[in-house]
Amino acid sequence: AAQASLLAAQARVGVAQAAWFPSVSLTGAAGYASPDIGDLFKWSARAWGIGALMSVPLFDGGRREAGVQGAQAQLDAAAASYRGQVLNALREVEDQLSALRLLQDQSLAQGRAMSAAQRASAISETRYRNGLVSQLELLDARRNELFNRRQAQRVEAAQQQATVRLVRAIGGGWGTAGAAAAPG
C-alpha cells in the first residue's frame, strides 16, 4: 500500500508538471450552410471547417508552481512513509529472528534441565524402592520433572509464536499455494 501511494504521488508530480506545457486542441465541423432555405440541401451549400487551438498559460498567479510544489511535498511525504514502513518491517523481522535465537538457547538449556530432572526422578524412584528415601523426596523429584516439562512446553510455544510473527513480518500468507490459486 505504501508503494502504491508512492507511485501515485509520483504520477501527481508528473501531472502537475504537465500543466506547464501548452495544450493543443483540434476541432472539425461539417454540414450545410445557405443564406436561402431553398438552397440549403444543394451540393453547393456544403460547408466544412477544421480548426486548431493552442493554449499557452502565461499568467496564473503561481497556481501551476504551487501545484508542482504541493505534488512534490506529497511525494516527499509518501516517500518518507514508505521508508518508515520498510524500516518498521525490517525491525519486526530482526526482532523475531533475535527472539528465535534467544528462544533456541532457552530451549537447549530447558532440555538439559528436563533431562537432569528426569534422571533425578528415576534415581529417586530407585532409591525409594530400595527404602533409602521417603515418598516425599520421590514426589518432590517428580514435581521438579513436571515443572521442567511445563517450562520446556512454554518455550516451545513461544518459539512457535515467534515463528508465526516472523512469517507475518516478512509478508507471508496463511493459506497454501493451491488455496490461493483456486477461484472462489
Backbone torsions as a table, in degrees:
resi	resn	phi	psi	omega
1	ALA	NA	-40.4	179.5
2	ALA	-66.2	-36.7	178.5
3	GLN	-67.3	-41.5	178.2
4	ALA	-64.1	-38.5	177.4
5	SER	-64.4	-39.9	178.4
6	LEU	-64.3	-44.6	179.3
7	LEU	-64.8	-38.6	177.8
8	ALA	-65.0	-39.6	178.4
9	ALA	-65.3	-37.7	176.4
10	GLN	-63.6	-40.2	178.7
11	ALA	-65.1	-38.3	178.8
12	ARG	-64.9	-35.2	175.8
13	VAL	-63.5	-43.0	178.2
14	GLY	-62.3	-40.4	178.7
15	VAL	-65.9	-42.3	179.8
16	ALA	-65.4	-36.9	178.5
17	GLN	-72.4	-29.2	178.9
18	ALA	-68.2	-18.6	178.3
19	ALA	-66.0	-18.1	178.2
20	TRP	-76.6	-18.9	-177.0
21	PHE	-84.2	149.6	178.3
22	PRO	-69.5	153.1	176.7
23	SER	-107.1	140.6	-178.2
24	VAL	-120.4	132.2	177.8
25	SER	-124.8	134.2	175.0
26	LEU	-112.2	133.3	178.8
27	THR	-130.0	157.8	177.1
28	GLY	-146.8	150.0	179.6
29	ALA	-143.9	147.5	176.9
30	ALA	-147.2	146.7	179.7
31	GLY	171.6	-156.6	180.0
32	TYR	-121.9	141.2	177.5
33	ALA	-143.4	131.8	-179.7
34	SER	-154.0	141.8	176.7
35	PRO	-72.8	-19.9	-178.4
36	ASP	-118.7	133.0	-177.0
37	ILE	-64.5	-26.3	178.9
38	GLY	-70.7	-29.1	-179.3
39	ASP	-93.9	6.2	-172.9
40	LEU	-61.7	-40.1	-176.0
41	PHE	-99.8	17.3	175.5
42	LYS	-81.4	155.8	-178.2
43	TRP	-58.8	-32.1	-177.9
44	SER	-76.5	-9.2	-179.5
45	ALA	-90.1	2.8	178.2
46	ARG	-64.1	144.2	178.0
47	ALA	-142.7	143.4	175.9
48	TRP	-151.1	160.2	-179.4
49	GLY	-157.8	148.4	176.8
50	ILE	-129.3	135.6	-178.9
51	GLY	-138.2	153.7	176.8
52	ALA	-127.3	139.1	179.3
53	LEU	-128.3	127.4	177.9
54	MET	-120.3	129.2	-178.0
55	SER	-118.7	123.6	177.8
56	VAL	-120.1	111.8	179.5
57	PRO	-72.5	123.5	-178.9
58	LEU	-104.3	-52.9	-176.6
59	PHE	-121.9	118.7	178.2
60	ASP	-134.0	12.1	177.8
61	GLY	70.2	22.8	178.7
62	GLY	85.4	10.4	-177.8
63	ARG	-63.1	-44.3	-179.1
64	ARG	-66.6	-42.0	179.3
65	GLU	-65.1	-39.6	177.4
66	ALA	-65.5	-36.3	177.3
67	GLY	-64.4	-41.4	178.0
68	VAL	-66.0	-43.4	179.9
69	GLN	-66.2	-38.6	177.0
70	GLY	-64.5	-43.1	178.4
71	ALA	-65.5	-37.6	178.0
72	GLN	-66.2	-38.4	177.2
73	ALA	-64.8	-39.9	176.5
74	GLN	-64.3	-38.8	177.4
75	LEU	-63.7	-43.8	178.5
76	ASP	-62.0	-41.7	178.9
77	ALA	-65.4	-41.6	179.1
78	ALA	-65.8	-38.4	178.8
79	ALA	-66.4	-40.4	178.0
80	ALA	-65.2	-40.6	177.8
81	SER	-64.0	-42.4	178.9
82	TYR	-61.9	-46.8	179.1
83	ARG	-62.2	-39.9	178.5
84	GLY	-62.6	-42.1	179.5
85	GLN	-68.9	-36.3	176.8
86	VAL	-64.7	-44.8	178.8
87	LEU	-64.0	-39.0	177.7
88	ASN	-63.7	-42.7	179.0
89	ALA	-63.4	-42.6	178.5
90	LEU	-64.2	-39.2	178.2
91	ARG	-63.5	-43.7	179.7
92	GLU	-61.9	-42.3	179.2
93	VAL	-63.4	-46.8	-179.4
94	GLU	-63.7	-39.6	177.7
95	ASP	-59.7	-44.2	-177.8
96	GLN	-71.4	-36.9	175.9
97	LEU	-64.0	-41.3	177.7
98	SER	-64.1	-43.2	178.7
99	ALA	-61.5	-40.4	179.0
100	LEU	-65.0	-38.2	177.3
101	ARG	-63.8	-45.4	179.5
102	LEU	-64.4	-41.6	-179.8
103	LEU	-67.5	-31.2	176.5
104	GLN	-65.0	-43.0	177.0
105	ASP	-62.9	-42.5	177.9
106	GLN	-63.4	-38.4	-179.8
107	SER	-64.2	-42.0	178.3
108	LEU	-64.1	-44.7	179.3
109	ALA	-64.5	-41.1	179.8
110	GLN	-67.5	-35.2	175.9
111	GLY	-62.6	-41.3	176.9
112	ARG	-65.2	-41.3	179.2
113	ALA	-64.9	-39.1	179.9
114	MET	-67.1	-40.5	177.3
115	SER	-63.4	-41.8	179.0
116	ALA	-65.0	-40.2	179.4
117	ALA	-67.4	-35.9	177.0
118	GLN	-66.1	-42.1	178.1
119	ARG	-63.8	-42.1	179.6
120	ALA	-65.1	-37.6	178.6
121	SER	-67.3	-41.6	178.7
122	ALA	-64.9	-41.7	178.5
123	ILE	-64.4	-43.0	179.8
124	SER	-63.6	-37.6	179.4
125	GLU	-66.5	-41.4	178.0
126	THR	-64.3	-44.6	179.2
127	ARG	-65.0	-35.3	179.0
128	TYR	-66.9	-42.7	178.9
129	ARG	-63.9	-30.7	178.8
130	ASN	-87.1	-1.0	176.1
131	GLY	79.8	18.9	-177.6
132	LEU	-89.6	-22.9	-179.9
133	VAL	-132.3	164.5	-179.8
134	SER	-85.2	167.2	178.6
135	GLN	-64.7	-28.9	179.1
136	LEU	-62.3	-41.6	178.6
137	GLU	-67.0	-37.8	177.1
138	LEU	-63.9	-46.2	-179.9
139	LEU	-64.4	-36.4	177.8
140	ASP	-64.6	-41.1	178.6
141	ALA	-65.3	-41.0	178.4
142	ARG	-67.0	-37.7	177.7
143	ARG	-62.8	-42.1	177.1
144	ASN	-62.9	-39.9	178.3
145	GLU	-63.1	-45.5	179.1
146	LEU	-64.7	-38.8	177.7
147	PHE	-61.1	-44.5	179.5
148	ASN	-66.7	-36.3	175.6
149	ARG	-63.6	-43.2	179.7
150	ARG	-62.5	-42.2	178.3
151	GLN	-63.5	-40.0	178.5
152	ALA	-63.7	-39.3	177.8
153	GLN	-67.2	-36.5	177.4
154	ARG	-64.8	-41.4	178.4
155	VAL	-64.7	-42.3	178.8
156	GLU	-62.6	-41.7	177.4
157	ALA	-63.2	-40.4	178.2
158	ALA	-64.6	-37.4	176.8
159	GLN	-63.5	-43.1	179.8
160	GLN	-65.3	-40.1	177.9
161	GLN	-65.6	-40.6	178.2
162	ALA	-65.6	-35.5	177.6
163	THR	-65.1	-42.9	178.0
164	VAL	-63.1	-42.7	178.4
165	ARG	-65.2	-34.5	177.3
166	LEU	-65.6	-45.5	179.0
167	VAL	-60.3	-42.5	178.6
168	ARG	-65.1	-39.8	-178.1
169	ALA	-66.2	-33.9	179.5
170	ILE	-89.0	6.4	173.1
171	GLY	88.2	19.0	179.5
172	GLY	-72.5	155.3	178.0
173	GLY	-98.5	172.1	-176.7
174	TRP	-102.1	-18.6	-178.2
175	GLY	-91.0	172.2	176.5
176	THR	-85.6	164.7	-178.6
177	ALA	-64.1	-36.2	179.1
178	GLY	-66.9	-35.7	-179.5
179	ALA	-71.0	-32.3	-180.0
180	ALA	-71.5	-31.4	-177.0
181	ALA	-85.6	-16.7	-177.1
182	ALA	-71.6	134.6	178.9
183	PRO	-71.5	147.1	-179.2
184	GLY	-171.8	NA	NA
